Amino acid sequence: MTQVPQQVEAQQQQEVKVLGAYPKIIAGRRIVISVGKRKTAIARAVIKPGEGRVRINGVPIEIWPIEMARLKMMEPLLLLSPQLRNSVDIDVKVEGGGVMAQADAVRMAIARGLVAYFNIPELKELYKEFDRTMLAGDPRRTEPEKWLRYSARRFRQKSYR
């Protein structure tokens, strides 16, 4: 069974849908705004054509002070081919949460944005196979503290004698 060339073109131009990534065309340039969340950390990434610069809160990712967080944030970029990596600029603003929660949020925002920007289904499958939390968030949150208790689960001590 052969496909009509129009159907093939329609399949190629169909966008890869990613939750939390919003492609737009502004001033004739394609940009993608994406969001990543982890616990209480929220990262917003803007991906636009460029030379491969990545900045987190205005700081280049190469000189980010915490090494483990830097490696976590660079995972989606390291899985990408060098030609694609050096064709976009990424600016990320992140706030809230702790150091590693922010790193996870940045990682998610970058991965979601790259999938939506390049529109390659294989890239989405690669990220999903490597680590699903790159595209789909981790729903775990802290349990709220209960009334008249010191923490979420702790009860008062009981004396039997």
Secondary structure, 3 states (H helix, E strand, C coil): CCCCHHHHHHHHHCCCCCCCEEEEEECCEEEEEEEEEECCEEEEEEEEECCCCEEECCEEHHHCCCHHHHHHHHHHHHHCCHHHHCCEEEEEEEECCCHHHHHHHHHHHHHHHHHHHHCCHHHHHHHHHHCHHHCCCCCCCCCCCCCCCCCCCCCCCCCCC
